[in-house]
Amino acid sequence: MNAPENVANLVEEYRALFEGVHRDASDSLESALTREAQWTPEAAVYLVQLARAYGSFMLRNALAISLALDIEDGRLGF
């Protein structure tokens, strides 16, 4: 995922995935990620925690930095 346009596509995919899911219940989001997006349960938990803890402002900048530095898979191994 080295092209910024891939991010817009992902946003739309996740919007569709979470449509009708109870967004205040982390386990509902995690279940959708595990079931429909083939994330492991551990990664799904981590993704939801990251989104809730840092929000789009911080994560957008982290994404830009990772793209600029060509970091596709981080040290955590997801």
N, C-alpha and C positions, 0 to 999 in steps of 0.2 A: 504494500500500500504506500507507494511513494508519490502518488499524485493527489493533490488536494481535492480534486473533484470526487474522489472516492469517499470522502467524508460526507458530502451532501447525500450521496446514495445511501450510506450507512444510516444517516439520520432518518431518512424516509423509511428504510427497512425497519428500524427500531420503533418508529412511530406506529407503523402498521402492526408490528409484533405486540406492542403494549396496548393497542386499542382494546378497550373492554377489560383490561387487567386492572385490579385494584392497586393503584400506584402508591398508596400509603403503606401497603403491606409488602415489605421487602421480599418475603418468601414467595409472593405471587410473581413478582418481577423475576426473581431467581428461577422459579419454576419455568416461566416462559422462556428465559434464556437457555436453560438446560434442555428443555423439550423441543423448542422450535429453532434455536440457533446453534445447537450442538456444543454449547459451552459445557465444561465440566462443572459440577456443583460448586467446587472450590473457586473456580474462576468466576462463576456467576455471582457468588457472594462478594467477591473482591470487586468486581465491576460496579455493582450496586453501591457498595461502601464508598468507592472512589467518587462516583457521581454525586452521592449525597454529601460527602465530606468536603469536596473541593469545588464542585459546580463547574459550569461551562467556561467561566472566565479563566480560571486557573488551568483547567484541563485543555482548553483551546491553545493556550500559550505553551503548555507542555507538549501538545501534539505538534505545534509548529517547530519547536526546538528539536523534537525527535526526528521530524522530517528533514530539517536542516542538517542534522548530524548523521542522517541515514541510519537511525536506530529503529529497526523493525521489531525485533523481539528483545525485550528488556531482560535484566538480570534475574527476574523472578521466574522466568521460564514458562509463562503462559503462552 
